[in-house]
Amino acid sequence: MTTENLANIDADYVNISLPSNFHFYDFKTLSIRPLKAKEILKIYKASRTNSFLMLVQAIAPCIDKDIMKLTIGDFWSVMYWLKLNSFTKSPIQVTWECRDEKHIEQVNAGTLEPKSLNNHDIINKTLIEEVQLDTDKLDAALLSLGVISRFKLNPSTIGDTCEAVDLMDAKVIEENDDFFTKYAAHLHPDHGIKLKDRYDKALDELTPDDMIDIDVYADLIKHGINEQVKVKCKECGALREVAISLNALDFLPYIR
């Protein structure tokens, strides 16, 4: 991590844009380089141990800013850049279920076996869409709606996510605690540096109206990456677009 722009002094790095347009940061550039063997080994271990924190720590040296400060949407944008620029010759594997009505009717009638709905394809090309933060819409909405009248709000960060995973592993909070990840994580660090502190504050002080405000805010700040792939059912030939989600387990295309 550095305050300098590494792309200007190191040929391995390039500058990239982010879906948030750097709206939430005190920096306005981000330099990144492809993965090296030492990081790939750490990612390999992260995928085997299902460790999100290990994954984050593995890719942190590839960018010149504090990865823990990135929003979730920007983090996945970085992940996609690394995937596309580090594994240029590696296909991905997609497992999906056919939803064709006639196919399902045949399965229900016993003409075809249920497993005929299951498909597994090796894909070389996907459709990637960057969803950019609409800063003008966000600023106008916050001004007119007064969303932050009681609490200062902020997008959830990768640091929040790592802390949440630790708390879930320690059984301090339940896994998939929607209140924790959706509401407490959107309170600005001014309300508590640690996510657990913001969680306690949210439990004690949030009203239903505050929760509605946070829902509105979360919708306004949506940004990140959407990835889809066009596939064809091996049994009935039906075409479908399948959304692909990126996680530690499928980040390395050849780890299956």
C-alpha positions in Angstrom: 0.0 0.0 0.0 1.3 3.4 -0.9 0.2 7.0 -1.4 2.1 7.1 -4.7 0.6 6.0 -8.0 2.6 2.8 -8.7 1.6 2.8 -12.4 3.8 5.8 -12.8 6.9 4.2 -11.3 6.4 0.4 -11.9 5.8 -1.1 -15.3 4.0 -4.1 -13.7 1.2 -1.9 -12.6 -1.6 -0.2 -14.6 -4.3 2.3 -13.5 -7.9 1.1 -13.5 -11.3 2.7 -12.9 -13.7 1.4 -10.3 -17.5 1.1 -10.4 -17.8 3.6 -7.5 -15.8 6.2 -9.4 -13.7 6.6 -6.2 -16.7 8.4 -4.7 -16.2 7.0 -1.1 -12.4 7.3 -0.9 -9.7 9.8 -0.1 -7.8 8.6 -3.1 -8.8 9.0 -6.8 -6.5 6.4 -8.5 -5.8 2.7 -8.1 -2.9 0.8 -9.6 -3.0 -2.9 -10.0 -0.8 -5.7 -11.4 -1.5 -9.4 -12.4 -1.1 -12.1 -9.8 2.3 -13.8 -9.3 3.0 -17.4 -8.2 3.3 -16.6 -4.5 -0.2 -15.0 -4.5 -1.7 -17.9 -6.6 -0.5 -20.4 -4.0 -2.2 -18.4 -1.2 -5.4 -18.2 -3.2 -5.2 -21.9 -3.8 -5.0 -22.5 -0.1 -7.8 -20.1 0.5 -10.0 -22.0 -1.9 -9.2 -25.3 -0.1 -9.8 -23.9 3.4 -12.7 -21.7 2.3 -11.0 -18.7 3.9 -12.2 -15.4 2.7 -9.7 -13.5 4.8 -6.8 -15.5 3.3 -8.1 -14.7 -0.2 -8.2 -10.9 0.7 -4.7 -11.1 2.1 -3.4 -12.9 -1.0 -4.5 -10.3 -3.5 -3.8 -7.2 -1.3 -0.2 -6.8 -2.6 -1.6 -6.6 -6.2 -3.0 -3.1 -5.6 -1.5 0.1 -4.2 -4.3 1.0 -1.8 -5.6 -0.5 1.4 -7.8 -3.3 0.2 -9.8 -3.3 3.4 -11.2 0.1 2.6 -12.7 -1.0 -0.8 -16.4 -1.3 -1.1 -17.8 -4.7 -1.9 -18.6 -3.7 -5.4 -15.1 -2.3 -6.1 -13.5 -5.3 -4.5 -15.2 -7.7 -6.9 -14.2 -5.4 -9.8 -10.6 -5.8 -8.7 -11.2 -9.6 -8.5 -12.5 -9.7 -12.0 -9.6 -7.7 -13.3 -7.2 -10.1 -11.7 -9.1 -13.1 -13.1 -9.2 -11.7 -16.6 -5.6 -10.5 -16.7 -3.9 -13.4 -14.7 -5.7 -16.4 -16.3 -6.1 -15.4 -19.9 -6.0 -19.0 -21.2 -8.1 -20.7 -18.5 -11.8 -21.4 -19.1 -14.4 -21.5 -16.3 -16.8 -24.3 -15.3 -20.5 -23.5 -14.8 -23.0 -25.8 -13.2 -26.6 -24.8 -13.8 -30.2 -26.2 -13.9 -32.4 -26.0 -16.9 -35.7 -24.1 -16.3 -37.4 -24.9 -19.6 -41.1 -25.4 -18.8 -41.6 -28.4 -21.2 -38.4 -30.0 -19.9 -39.7 -29.7 -16.3 -43.1 -31.0 -17.3 -41.4 -34.1 -18.7 -39.4 -34.6 -15.5 -42.6 -34.3 -13.4 -44.4 -36.8 -15.7 -41.6 -39.3 -15.3 -40.6 -39.2 -18.9 -37.2 -37.8 -18.1 -35.0 -38.2 -15.0 -34.6 -35.2 -12.7 -30.8 -35.3 -13.3 -31.5 -34.4 -16.9 -32.1 -30.8 -15.7 -28.5 -30.6 -14.4 -25.9 -29.2 -16.8 -22.1 -28.7 -16.4 -20.4 -26.6 -19.1 -16.8 -25.4 -19.7 -17.0 -21.8 -20.8 -14.3 -19.7 -22.5 -16.2 -16.4 -22.8 -18.7 -14.6 -20.5 -20.6 -11.4 -20.7 -19.3 -8.9 -18.1 -21.1 -5.7 -17.2 -19.8 -2.9 -15.0 -22.5 -1.3 -12.9 -21.2 2.2 -12.1 -22.4 4.2 -9.2 -24.6 7.1 -10.2 -23.1 9.8 -8.1 -25.4 12.5 -9.3 -28.5 10.4 -8.5 -27.0 9.5 -5.1 -26.2 13.1 -4.1 -29.6 14.4 -5.3 -31.5 11.6 -3.5 -29.7 12.0 -0.2 -30.3 15.8 -0.3 -34.0 15.4 -1.1 -34.8 12.4 1.0 -32.7 13.3 4.0 -31.6 9.7 4.2 -28.7 10.5 6.6 -30.6 12.8 8.9 -30.1 10.6 12.0 -27.1 8.4 11.1 -24.0 9.0 8.9 -24.0 6.1 6.4 -21.3 4.5 4.4 -21.0 1.5 2.0 -20.0 -1.8 3.6 -16.3 -2.5 3.1 -14.1 -5.6 2.7 -12.7 -4.8 6.1 -16.3 -5.1 7.4 -16.8 -8.4 5.6 -13.6 -9.9 7.0 -14.6 -8.9 10.5 -18.1 -10.3 10.0 -16.6 -13.6 8.9 -14.4 -13.7 12.0 -17.4 -13.0 14.3 -19.5 -15.7 12.5 -16.6 -18.2 12.9 -16.4 -17.3 16.6 -20.2 -17.8 16.9 -20.5 -14.2 18.2 -23.2 -13.6 15.5 -25.1 -16.2 13.5 -24.1 -17.0 9.9 -26.0 -15.0 7.3 -27.2 -12.5 10.0 -29.1 -10.1 7.7 -29.4 -7.4 10.3 -25.6 -7.5 10.9 -24.5 -7.4 7.3 -27.3 -5.2 5.9 -27.8 -2.5 8.6 -24.8 -2.4 11.0 -22.3 -2.6 8.1 -23.8 0.5 6.5 -23.3 2.7 9.6 -20.3 5.0 9.1 -17.1 4.1 11.1 -17.8 7.4 13.0 -20.4 5.3 14.8 -17.8 2.7 15.7 -14.5 1.6 14.2 -15.2 -2.0 14.8 -18.2 -3.5 13.1 -19.3 -5.2 16.3 -19.5 -1.8 17.9 -21.8 -0.6 15.1 -23.8 -3.8 15.4 -24.4 -3.1 19.1 -25.3 0.5 18.3 -27.7 -0.6 15.5 -29.4 -3.0 17.9 -29.8 -0.3 20.6 -30.8 2.7 18.5 -32.1 1.9 15.0 -35.8 2.4 14.5 -37.9 0.9 11.7 -37.7 4.3 9.9 -33.9 4.2 10.2 -33.9 0.8 8.7 -36.0 2.0 5.8 -33.5 4.8 5.3 -30.6 2.4 5.2 -32.5 0.2 2.6 -33.0 3.3 0.4 -29.3 4.2 0.8 -28.2 0.6 0.0 -30.2 0.7 -3.2 -28.8 4.1 -4.2 -25.1 3.0 -3.8 -25.3 -0.2 -5.8 -22.3 -0.7 -8.0 -20.0 -3.5 -9.0 -19.8 -6.3 -11.6 -22.4 -8.5 -13.2 -21.2 -11.6 -15.1 -23.4 -13.8 -17.2 -22.9 -16.7 -19.7 -25.2 -18.0 -22.4 -25.7 -21.8 -22.1 -27.7 -24.5 -23.8 -29.3 -27.5 -22.1 -27.7 -30.8 -23.2 -31.1 -32.6 -23.0 -33.7 -30.2 -24.5 -31.6 -27.6 -26.2 -33.2 -24.7 -24.3 -31.1 -21.5 -24.1 -30.5 -19.6 -20.9 -28.5 -16.8 -19.5 -26.9 -17.8 -16.2 -25.5 -15.3 -13.7 -22.1 -16.2 -12.4 -20.9 -15.2 -9.0 -17.3 -15.0 -8.1 -15.9 -16.4 -4.9 -12.8 -17.9 -3.4 -13.7 -21.4 -4.5 -14.0 -20.6 -8.2 -11.5 -17.7 -8.5 -8.8 -20.0 -9.8 -10.3 -21.4 -13.0 -8.3 -24.7 -12.8 -9.1 -25.5 -9.2 -12.0 -28.0 -9.2 
